[in-house]
């Protein structure tokens, strides 16, 4: 018979499973958000003045955004 102050290991294992699952989900979504936001172009109003030269703007427009990191983050979520 269980004492009232005796700890139940089954309850602790369920809490550990619950907390670890949701912490991994949170970290995955945070990683995906960071990767996807880093692949978005920076608005011109927030870009530093030295980055606004016409040659750099043309080079940035010709380069595709980094999709490999976004695909890796999406694969982590699946």
Secondary structure, DSSP 8 states (H G I E B T S, - for coil): ---TT---HHHHHHHHHHHHHHHHHHHHHHHHHHHHHHHS---TTTS-GGGG-HHHHHHHHHS---HHHHHHHHHHH-
